[in-house]
Amino acid sequence: MTGKANPDLIDSLDRIAREGTGLLGAAGVARAGALPAWFLGPKAENEAVLRELVGMAISGHVAARRDYAPQDPRLGPDRVFESDAYRATVERMRACLAEMIGKLAGSTPLSSYRNQSHMYWDITLPGVAGYIAALLFNQNNVAAEASPVTTLLEITVGRELCRMAGFDDAQRPPWGHVTCDGSVANAEAIWAARNLKYLPFAVAEALREVPALAAARGLEVRTGQGQARLLDLDAWGLMNLPVRTVLDLTGDLARSAGVEPEAAVAALAGRTVQDLGLAEMHRRHAPDLPVPLVLAPATAHYSWPKGAALLGLGRAALRSVPVDDNGRMEIGALERMLAECLDQRRPVMLAVAVLGTTEEGAVDPLDRIVSLREAFGGRGLGFALHADAAWGGYFMSMLRQPPLGSSDPNHMLDIDDDDAPPGMHLNPRVEARLEAARHCETLTVDPHKAGFIPYPAGALCYRDGAMRDLVSFAAPVVFHDGVVPTVGIYGIEGSKPGAAAASVWLSHRVIPPDQSGYGRLLAKCIFASRRFYAALRAGFPADGPVAVTPFQRLPAERRGLDPQAVAEQERRLHDEIACLDNDALVDRLLSDPTLMALFRSIGSDTSIVPYAFNFRSERGLNTDLGLMNRLNDAIFRALSLEEAPVSGPPPKPMFVTASEFDPAVYGEGFVARFARRAGVEPQPGMGVRFLISTQQNPFLTATEDGDFIPRLIAILRETATEAAGEICRAAGLRLKKG
């Protein structure tokens, strides 16, 4: 449904959003001990709560059906519901559902402590209840008339995500909306950046050709190097205007020409890249310049080349920036690429920073990328910035205080309680990188990842809400403070479920996206991940039959310190972190600042720990990369599901995932250095297979029986040793005895 929206409905939505009625009232903030109530739990401990919430959703929906036009007739007379055919159909539904549930029992048990695989764990109870409640109403969030309630919920969620990202109101408010996933959000970011890059050409052409705009032909704009008359700029100058200048262009044009904004927008019709297409737009206005580039790190998600292809740029327009040995974008390489683009007059459309890579858990140095953008803008090379925070975005909640001035008594919260373990904080350098997201034009974040929300729920946020109009085929000429007739016209998707927005909205009401809610939840995940990293290193001694090489190095290793310093940090991981229970570790961390500093600096930037196993035969540590890859593949097969079991729970003791450091993606040097760290000789063109464990379970170290991580390490040790023994036998070797 995509009809024109009802103006009265829009006025109502605007009033509700501005006045802050009960629907949009202050979010409740978690108190100490609240976290166990947020999830169904590994053993369905909150079954009664789930049944009650789902029952409320069903009862509320049933009441809504009965309350509307109660005089209307029923579906049929009583005899219809008493017939044999009716009973048989109901029984058929029960039988088919039971069959499907039986099959689903063979799924990966995501809520288990033993699920250490991908970036998902359990989903929040309010997220489930909100999804089911809105699902029954079948809201299509493409237009407000089809979804008068869930459209408002989506707009609210967008504002909350923008606040979490640090997109505070400036000249114009920020704006965000829910997408089906991060891939669509990333494609929309390319779409907006492409249209932004080419808008000055359309404005300049309209100025030259439309008589009604003649008074504005002297319009001056701010460039990266000062003021200039728009019509005096060549193609290079028009393509490198600052983002804010371009977003102000249409309004400046209208004011300078003395016309209404509608007239300025109308003058651009038929002249934009939306109308002409990329090939014709570039041929007409910039035939002597190459197609603009998108610069993204080698670790970028596969949605980036896909998005570049979809937007007509082609995969070749996506240039991969090398990453360092920590999996983060190499700033020196980016600077060299930008300098080359400037020298060769190659426009750059968009630079992408990944805030939380999906395999290494790495956060790119966005603060330094922002500084580079400012420096090159002053030299005449302008471009937009995007933060791909699909995975890492919700970790920004650890940086956000609850909103000031809240009248909700729940905001009177003592953060220093059992739900906020010492060491919960992000590494200070990671905090600075996440804070720099506020300088990006767009940001992707996936509630269905670190937001613990049911699929599908990605999101795209705009720092300046006006930027969304660049992708609309029915753009309003006035920005209505985030309340608009539809959210559907601003994205790739057409029909989209209002249930997704409702799920995020209700989860945010219970678990706010700040330090009191999601910040606390993810702090526990960070705490668990650091404990897992320490236990992993401590659980495989240097002289054992199986060796492990975590991707993330110890601080002493990263700084290139002598082996004695590395050994001392290894000892502290074993004696002062891995072997202690939570209470003892907390006491030690609080009393020893040096241990706290070490604890905060180990592991990944988020909560993903990649690692590779190798084996020792009686001849010593294996040096054959092919054999090491076979070992890690074998462990992955033993701890993953390649196909669902015929019936019942999957017969696996634990779940991990796997990937590969491919030289074609990461570079030969990167792969060779990691291979040598693992003790094998690198082979040109051959990648290194590795395993990944993600600690997204906030209760992993504080179960009823205490820390569950030692059990996981024991499973890994047993599985790896068994797999290593088989590989040794096949190779005519004998595994070193433990």
C-alpha positions in Angstrom: 0.0 0.0 0.0 1.6 3.2 -1.1 -1.2 5.7 -1.4 -1.0 9.3 -0.4 -1.1 9.8 3.4 -3.9 11.3 5.3 -2.9 14.8 6.5 -5.0 14.6 9.6 -3.1 11.4 10.5 0.2 13.0 10.0 -0.8 16.0 12.2 -1.8 13.5 14.9 1.5 11.6 14.7 3.4 14.9 14.9 1.4 16.0 17.9 2.0 12.7 19.7 5.7 12.8 19.0 6.1 16.4 20.2 3.9 16.1 23.3 5.4 12.8 24.4 2.2 11.0 25.4 2.2 7.7 27.3 3.1 5.9 24.1 6.4 7.8 23.9 6.9 8.3 27.6 10.3 8.0 29.3 11.8 4.6 29.0 12.1 2.5 32.2 15.7 1.9 33.2 17.0 -1.4 34.5 17.7 -1.8 38.2 20.2 -4.1 39.7 19.3 -7.7 39.1 17.0 -6.9 36.2 19.0 -8.6 33.5 17.7 -12.2 34.2 14.2 -10.9 33.4 15.1 -9.7 30.0 15.5 -13.1 28.3 13.7 -16.4 28.2 16.9 -18.0 29.4 19.0 -21.1 28.4 16.6 -23.4 30.2 13.5 -21.3 29.6 13.6 -20.1 33.2 11.2 -17.3 32.3 8.7 -19.5 30.5 5.8 -18.1 32.7 6.8 -14.5 31.8 6.9 -15.3 28.1 3.5 -17.0 28.2 2.1 -14.1 30.0 3.5 -11.5 27.6 2.5 -13.5 24.5 -0.9 -14.0 26.1 -1.2 -10.2 26.6 -0.3 -9.7 23.0 -3.0 -12.1 21.8 -5.6 -10.9 24.2 -5.0 -7.3 23.3 -5.3 -8.1 19.6 -8.4 -10.1 20.1 -10.0 -7.3 22.0 -9.1 -4.8 19.3 -10.9 -7.0 16.7 -14.0 -7.3 18.8 -14.1 -3.6 19.9 -14.1 -2.3 16.3 -17.7 -2.2 14.9 -19.0 -4.7 17.4 -22.3 -4.8 15.6 -20.7 -6.4 12.5 -21.5 -10.2 12.0 -19.2 -13.1 13.0 -17.3 -15.2 10.5 -20.1 -17.7 10.5 -22.8 -19.4 12.7 -21.9 -21.8 15.5 -22.5 -24.9 13.4 -19.5 -23.9 11.2 -17.1 -24.1 14.2 -18.7 -27.4 15.3 -18.4 -29.2 11.9 -16.2 -32.2 11.2 -14.4 -30.2 8.5 -13.5 -27.4 10.9 -12.2 -29.8 13.6 -10.2 -31.7 11.0 -8.6 -28.5 9.7 -7.7 -27.4 13.2 -6.2 -30.8 14.0 -4.3 -30.6 10.7 -2.8 -27.3 11.8 -1.7 -28.8 15.1 -0.1 -31.8 13.5 1.8 -29.7 10.9 3.0 -27.3 13.6 4.1 -30.2 15.8 6.0 -31.6 12.8 7.7 -28.2 12.2 8.6 -27.8 15.9 10.2 -31.2 15.8 12.3 -30.1 12.9 13.2 -26.8 14.6 14.5 -28.7 17.6 17.5 -29.6 15.5 18.5 -25.9 15.1 21.6 -24.5 16.6 20.6 -23.8 20.3 21.3 -20.1 20.1 20.4 -19.4 23.7 22.8 -22.0 25.2 26.0 -21.2 26.9 27.6 -23.6 24.4 26.7 -21.4 21.4 29.9 -19.5 20.8 29.5 -19.2 17.1 28.0 -16.2 15.3 26.9 -12.8 16.5 23.6 -13.9 17.9 22.4 -15.3 21.2 19.0 -15.2 22.8 16.4 -12.5 21.9 14.9 -10.2 24.5 11.4 -11.0 25.9 10.1 -7.5 25.1 11.5 -7.9 21.6 9.6 -11.2 21.2 6.4 -9.8 22.7 6.5 -6.6 20.6 7.1 -8.5 17.4 4.2 -10.9 18.0 1.8 -8.1 19.1 2.5 -6.1 16.0 2.7 -9.1 13.8 -1.0 -9.9 14.6 -2.0 -6.4 13.5 0.0 -7.0 10.2 1.2 -3.5 9.9 3.0 -2.5 6.6 5.4 0.3 7.5 5.6 1.5 3.9 3.1 4.3 4.6 1.5 5.7 7.7 -2.1 5.0 6.5 -1.2 1.3 6.4 0.6 1.5 9.8 -0.5 4.5 11.8 1.0 3.2 15.0 4.1 1.2 14.0 5.2 4.0 11.7 5.4 6.3 14.7 7.2 3.5 16.6 9.8 3.3 13.8 10.4 7.0 13.8 10.9 6.9 17.5 13.3 4.0 17.2 15.2 5.9 14.5 15.6 8.9 16.9 16.9 6.6 19.7 19.4 4.9 17.4 20.6 8.3 16.2 21.1 9.4 19.8 23.0 6.2 20.6 25.2 7.0 17.6 25.9 10.5 18.9 23.9 12.2 16.2 22.8 15.1 18.3 20.6 17.8 16.7 22.5 20.5 15.0 21.3 22.7 12.1 18.7 19.9 11.3 17.7 16.9 13.3 19.1 13.5 12.5 16.8 10.8 11.2 16.9 7.0 11.1 14.7 4.1 10.0 14.5 0.4 10.3 15.6 -1.8 7.4 15.5 -5.6 6.9 19.2 -5.9 7.6 22.6 -4.2 7.4 23.2 -5.0 3.8 20.2 -2.9 2.7 21.2 -0.1 5.1 24.7 -0.1 3.5 23.3 0.0 0.0 21.1 2.9 1.0 24.2 4.7 2.4 25.9 4.3 -1.0 22.7 5.5 -2.7 22.5 8.6 -0.6 26.3 9.3 -1.0 26.0 8.9 -4.8 23.1 11.3 -5.1 24.9 13.8 -2.8 28.0 13.7 -5.0 26.1 14.6 -8.2 23.5 17.0 -6.8 25.7 20.1 -7.4 25.7 19.4 -11.1 21.9 19.4 -11.2 21.7 22.7 -9.2 24.3 24.4 -11.5 22.5 23.3 -14.6 19.2 24.5 -13.3 20.8 27.9 -12.4 22.0 28.3 -15.9 18.8 27.2 -17.7 15.8 28.1 -15.6 14.8 31.8 -15.9 13.0 31.8 -12.6 16.4 31.2 -10.9 18.3 33.9 -12.7 18.6 36.1 -9.6 20.6 33.3 -8.0 23.3 33.0 -10.6 25.7 34.7 -8.4 25.2 32.2 -5.6 28.3 31.6 -3.6 29.0 28.4 -1.7 31.5 27.3 0.8 34.1 24.9 -0.6 36.8 23.1 1.3 39.2 25.9 0.5 37.0 29.0 0.9 34.1 30.7 -0.9 33.4 30.4 -4.6 30.6 31.2 -7.1 28.9 28.0 -7.8 28.8 28.5 -11.6 32.5 29.2 -11.6 33.3 25.8 -10.3 34.5 23.1 -12.8 33.4 19.4 -12.6 36.1 18.6 -10.0 35.1 21.5 -7.8 31.4 20.6 -8.0 32.2 17.0 -7.1 34.2 18.0 -4.0 32.0 20.4 -2.2 31.7 19.8 1.6 28.7 17.6 2.6 27.0 20.4 4.5 27.3 22.7 1.5 25.6 20.2 -0.7 22.8 19.6 1.7 22.2 23.3 2.0 22.2 23.9 -1.8 18.5 23.6 -2.5 17.5 25.9 0.3 20.3 28.4 -0.5 19.1 28.3 -4.2 15.5 29.1 -3.2 16.5 31.9 -0.9 18.9 33.5 -3.3 16.5 33.3 -6.2 13.6 34.6 -4.1 11.4 31.6 -4.9 9.5 29.1 -2.7 11.4 25.8 -1.9 8.9 23.9 -4.1 10.0 25.9 -7.1 13.6 25.1 -6.4 12.9 21.4 -6.1 10.8 21.5 -9.3 13.6 23.2 -11.2 15.8 20.1 -10.4 13.3 17.7 -11.9 14.8 15.7 -14.7 18.3 16.9 -13.9 19.3 14.7 -11.0 21.1 11.4 -11.0 17.9 9.9 -9.8 16.3 10.9 -13.0 19.1 10.6 -15.5 21.0 7.6 -14.1 24.7 7.4 -13.2 26.0 6.8 -16.7 24.2 9.7 -18.4 24.8 12.0 -15.4 28.5 11.4 -15.5 28.7 11.6 -19.3 26.9 14.9 -19.3 28.7 16.6 -16.5 32.0 15.0 -15.7 33.2 13.1 -18.8 36.9 13.8 -18.1 36.7 12.5 -14.5 36.7 8.8 -13.4 33.6 7.4 -11.6 33.9 8.2 -7.9 35.4 5.6 -5.6 34.1 4.0 -2.4 37.0 3.3 0.0 36.4 0.5 2.5 38.7 -1.7 4.6 39.6 -5.2 3.5 37.5 -6.5 6.3 34.3 -4.8 4.9 31.2 -6.9 4.6 30.3 -8.4 1.2 27.3 -6.0 1.0 29.7 -3.2 0.0 30.7 -4.6 -3.5 27.1 -5.7 -3.9 25.8 -2.2 -3.1 28.4 -0.6 -5.5 27.2 -2.9 -8.3 23.5 -2.2 -7.5 24.1 1.6 -7.6 25.8 1.5 -11.0 29.3 2.2 -9.8 30.5 -1.3 -10.4 32.6 -3.4 -8.2 35.7 -1.8 -9.5 34.7 1.5 -7.9 35.1 -0.2 -4.5 38.7 0.1 -3.4 39.9 -2.1 -0.6 42.1 -0.4 2.1 44.6 -2.8 3.7 44.2 -3.6 7.4 46.8 -3.9 10.0 47.6 -7.0 12.1 44.8 -6.1 14.5 42.3 -6.2 11.7 41.7 -2.5 11.7 42.0 -0.2 8.7 45.6 0.9 8.1 45.5 4.7 8.3 48.8 5.1 6.5 47.4 3.1 3.5 44.2 5.2 3.5 46.2 8.4 3.5 48.3 7.2 0.6 45.2 6.2 -1.4 43.6 9.6 -0.7 46.7 11.4 -1.8 46.8 9.4 -5.0 43.2 10.2 -5.7 43.9 13.9 -5.2 47.0 13.8 -7.5 45.1 11.9 -10.2 41.9 13.9 -9.8 39.9 10.7 -8.9 36.8 11.7 -7.0 36.0 9.8 -3.7 32.4 9.4 -3.0 32.4 7.7 0.3 34.9 6.4 2.9 33.7 3.5 5.1 34.9 2.6 8.6 33.8 -0.7 10.1 32.9 -0.4 13.8 33.0 -4.0 14.7 34.2 -6.4 12.0 32.2 -9.6 12.0 35.2 -11.9 12.1 37.8 -10.1 14.1 35.6 -7.9 16.3 37.8 -4.9 15.3 36.8 -1.3 15.4 38.5 0.9 12.7 40.3 4.1 13.9 37.5 6.3 12.8 38.8 9.3 14.9 41.9 9.3 12.7 39.8 8.8 9.5 37.7 11.9 10.5 40.9 13.9 10.8 42.1 12.7 7.4 38.7 13.8 5.9 39.2 17.3 7.3 42.7 17.5 6.0 42.0 16.4 2.5 38.8 18.5 2.4 41.0 21.5 2.9 43.1 20.4 -0.1 40.1 20.1 -2.3 39.2 16.4 -2.0 35.7 16.1 -0.3 33.8 13.0 0.5 31.2 11.6 2.8 31.9 9.2 5.7 29.9 6.1 6.7 30.2 4.0 9.8 29.3 0.4 9.2 28.4 -0.4 12.8 26.0 -3.2 12.0 27.7 -5.3 14.7 29.4 -2.7 16.9 26.7 0.0 17.0 24.9 -1.1 20.1 28.3 -1.1 22.0 27.9 2.7 21.8 25.2 2.4 24.4 28.1 1.8 26.9 29.1 5.5 26.2 25.7 7.1 26.6 24.3 8.4 29.8 20.5 8.2 30.3 18.8 11.3 28.9 19.1 14.3 31.2 16.0 15.8 32.8 14.1 12.5 32.8 11.2 12.4 35.4 11.3 8.7 35.5 12.4 7.5 39.0 14.0 4.5 37.4 16.7 6.8 36.0 17.9 7.2 39.6 20.2 4.3 39.1 23.3 3.1 41.0 25.5 1.9 38.2 28.0 0.4 40.6 26.2 -2.9 41.3 26.5 -6.6 40.5 25.3 -6.0 37.0 28.2 -3.7 36.1 31.4 -5.8 36.6 34.7 -3.9 36.8 36.5 -4.0 33.5 33.2 -3.6 31.8 34.4 -0.6 30.0 35.6 -0.6 26.4 39.2 0.0 25.8 39.8 3.8 25.8 41.0 3.8 22.3 37.9 1.9 21.1 35.7 4.4 23.0 37.4 7.3 21.0 36.8 5.5 17.7 33.1 4.9 18.5 32.6 8.4 19.7 34.0 9.6 16.3 30.9 8.1 14.6 29.1 11.4 15.4 31.1 12.9 12.5 29.8 10.5 9.9 27.0 11.3 7.5 25.4 7.9 7.8 25.6 4.9 10.1 24.4 1.3 9.9 23.4 -0.5 13.0 21.6 -3.9 13.4 19.3 -4.3 16.3 19.1 -8.0 15.3 22.8 -8.4 16.2 24.0 -6.8 19.4 20.4 -5.5 20.1 19.2 -9.1 20.7 16.1 -8.4 18.5 14.4 -10.9 16.3 15.2 -10.8 12.6 14.7 -8.7 10.4 15.8 -5.5 12.0 18.7 -3.5 10.6 18.8 0.3 10.6 20.3 3.3 8.8 20.9 6.6 10.6 21.5 10.0 9.0 23.4 12.6 11.0 21.5 15.3 9.0 18.0 14.3 8.3 17.9 16.3 5.1 20.1 13.7 3.5 17.3 11.2 3.3 15.5 13.4 0.8 18.3 12.6 -1.7 17.0 9.1 -2.2 13.3 9.8 -2.2 11.3 9.8 -5.3 8.6 11.9 -3.5 10.7 14.0 -1.3 9.0 16.6 0.9 10.4 20.1 0.6 10.1 20.8 4.2 11.7 18.8 6.9 9.1 17.9 9.5 11.3 17.2 12.5 11.3 13.5 11.7 7.6 13.0 11.4 6.7 12.4 7.8 3.8 10.8 5.8 5.9 7.6 5.4 9.2 6.1 6.1 8.9 3.8 3.0 9.8 6.5 0.5 13.3 6.9 2.0 14.6 3.4 1.5 15.1 0.5 -0.9 12.4 -1.7 0.6 8.7 -1.4 -0.3 6.5 -3.4 2.0 8.2 -3.9 5.3 7.0 -5.4 8.6 5.8 -3.0 11.3 6.5 -5.8 13.7 10.3 -5.2 13.4 10.0 -1.6 14.5 7.6 -2.6 17.3 10.0 -5.2 18.5 12.9 -2.7 18.8 10.6 -0.1 20.3 9.4 -2.3 23.1 12.8 -3.7 23.8 14.2 -0.1 24.1 11.4 0.8 26.5 12.6 -2.0 28.8 16.3 -2.0 28.0 17.2 1.6 27.0 20.1 2.0 24.5 22.3 3.7 27.1 24.5 2.8 30.0 21.5 1.8 32.1 20.2 -0.8 29.7 22.0 -2.2 26.6 25.3 -0.6 27.9 25.0 -2.8 31.0 24.0 -5.9 29.0 26.9 -5.6 26.5 29.4 -4.7 29.3 28.8 -8.2 30.7 29.4 -9.6 27.2 32.7 -7.7 27.0 33.6 -9.0 30.5 32.8 -12.6 29.4 34.8 -12.2 26.2 37.9 -11.0 28.1 37.6 -14.0 30.4 37.2 -16.3 27.5 40.3 -14.9 25.8 42.3 -15.3 29.0 41.0 -18.9 29.5 41.8 -19.8 25.9 45.4 -18.8 26.2 45.8 -20.4 29.6 44.0 -23.6 28.5 46.6 -24.7 26.0 50.1 -24.8 27.5 53.1 -24.2 25.4 54.3 -27.8 25.7 50.9 -29.5 25.1 49.8 -31.6 22.1 47.7 -28.7 20.8 48.7 -25.1 20.5 46.3 -22.1 20.1 47.1 -18.8 18.5 44.5 -16.1 19.2 44.2 -13.5 16.5 44.3 -10.7 19.1 47.8 -10.4 20.5 48.7 -9.5 24.1 49.6 -5.9 24.7 53.3 -6.8 25.1 53.2 -8.6 21.8 51.5 -5.7 20.0 54.2 -3.3 21.4 57.0 -5.6 20.3 58.3 -6.1 23.8 60.8 -8.8 24.7 59.7 -12.4 25.3 60.0 -12.0 29.1 57.3 -9.2 29.1 55.0 -11.4 27.0 55.6 -14.4 29.3 54.8 -12.2 32.4 51.4 -11.2 30.8 50.8 -14.8 29.9 51.4 -15.7 33.6 49.0 -13.0 34.8 46.3 -14.3 32.5 46.7 -17.8 33.9 47.3 -17.0 37.6 45.2 -13.9 38.1 42.4 -13.9 35.6 41.6 -17.4 34.1 41.8 -19.4 37.3 39.6 -17.1 39.5 35.9 -17.0 39.9 34.1 -13.7 39.2 34.1 -12.4 42.8 37.8 -13.1 43.3 38.6 -11.6 39.9 36.6 -8.5 40.7 38.4 -8.0 44.0 41.7 -8.4 42.3 40.9 -6.0 39.5 39.7 -3.3 41.9 42.8 -3.6 44.0 45.4 -3.8 41.2 45.3 -1.0 38.6 47.9 -2.7 36.4 45.8 -5.9 36.2 42.8 -3.8 35.4 44.7 -2.1 32.6 45.8 -5.5 31.2 42.3 -6.9 31.5 40.8 -3.9 29.6 43.3 -4.3 26.8 43.0 -8.1 26.1 40.8 -9.7 23.5 39.0 -7.9 20.6 37.5 -4.5 20.4 34.0 -6.0 20.9 33.3 -9.5 22.0 34.5 -11.7 19.1 37.6 -14.0 19.7 39.1 -15.6 16.5 41.8 -18.2 17.0 43.6 -21.0 15.1 44.8 -24.4 16.4 48.0 -26.2 15.5 49.4 -29.5 16.8 52.6 -30.9 18.1 53.8 -34.3 16.9 56.8 -36.0 18.4 58.9 -34.1 15.9 57.7 -30.8 17.3 55.3 -28.1 16.4 53.7 -28.6 12.9 55.0 -26.3 10.3 52.7 -27.4 7.4 50.0 -24.8 6.7 47.9 -27.3 4.8 47.8 -29.7 7.8 47.0 -26.8 10.2 44.1 -25.8 8.0 42.9 -29.4 7.9 43.0 -29.4 11.7 40.8 -26.3 12.1 38.4 -27.5 9.4 38.0 -30.8 11.3 37.3 -28.9 14.6 34.8 -26.7 12.9 32.9 -29.8 11.5 32.9 -31.4 14.9 31.5 -28.2 16.5 28.9 -27.0 14.0 25.8 -28.1 12.1 26.2 -28.8 8.4 22.7 -30.3 8.4 20.0 -30.5 11.0 19.7 -33.8 12.9 16.7 -36.0 12.0 15.1 -35.3 15.3 15.8 -33.9 18.7 18.6 -31.6 19.9 21.7 -31.4 17.8 24.4 -33.9 19.0 27.2 -31.3 19.3 28.9 -30.4 22.6 29.5 -26.8 21.6 29.2 -24.5 18.6 31.8 -22.3 16.9 32.1 -20.8 13.4 35.0 -20.6 11.0 36.5 -18.4 8.4 39.7 -17.8 6.5 42.3 -15.2 6.2 42.5 -15.1 2.4 45.6 -13.4 0.9 43.4 -12.0 -1.9 41.5 -10.0 0.7 43.9 -9.4 3.5 47.2 -9.4 1.6 50.1 -11.9 1.5 52.0 -10.1 4.3 49.1 -10.1 6.7 48.4 -13.8 6.2 52.1 -14.7 6.3 52.6 -12.9 9.7 49.6 -14.7 11.3 50.8 -18.1 9.8 54.2 -17.6 11.3 52.7 -16.6 14.7 50.9 -20.0 14.6 54.2 -21.8 13.8 53.6 -22.7 10.2 55.3 -21.7 7.0 53.1 -19.4 4.8 52.4 -20.6 1.3 51.8 -18.0 -1.5 48.1 -17.9 -2.3 47.1 -20.2 0.5 44.9 -18.7 3.2 44.8 -19.6 6.9 41.7 -21.2 8.3 40.6 -20.1 11.8 37.8 -20.5 14.2 35.6 -17.8 15.8 33.9 -17.7 19.2 31.5 -14.8 20.0 30.6 -14.1 23.7 27.2 -12.6 23.3 25.8 -14.4 26.4 25.9 -11.9 29.3 25.4 -14.7 31.9 28.3 -16.9 30.7 30.6 -16.3 33.7 27.8 -16.1 36.3 25.6 -19.1 35.9 24.0 -21.0 38.7 27.2 -23.1 38.9 29.5 -20.1 38.3 31.8 -19.6 35.4 30.9 -21.8 32.4 34.0 -20.8 30.4 36.2 -23.6 31.8 33.7 -26.2 30.4 34.0 -24.6 27.0 37.8 -24.6 27.0 37.7 -28.3 28.1 35.4 -29.1 25.1 37.7 -27.2 22.7 40.8 -29.0 24.2 39.2 -32.4 23.9 37.9 -31.8 20.3 41.1 -30.3 19.1 43.2 -33.1 20.6 41.0 -35.8 19.0 41.1 -34.0 15.6 44.9 -33.5 15.8 45.4 -37.2 16.6 43.4 -38.2 13.5 45.4 -35.8 11.3 48.7 -37.1 12.7 47.7 -40.7 12.0 46.7 -39.8 8.4 50.1 -38.1 7.9 52.1 -40.9 9.5 52.9 -38.9 12.6 52.4 -39.4 16.3 50.7 -36.6 18.3 52.8 -35.4 21.2 51.5 -36.8 24.5 49.8 -34.4 26.9 
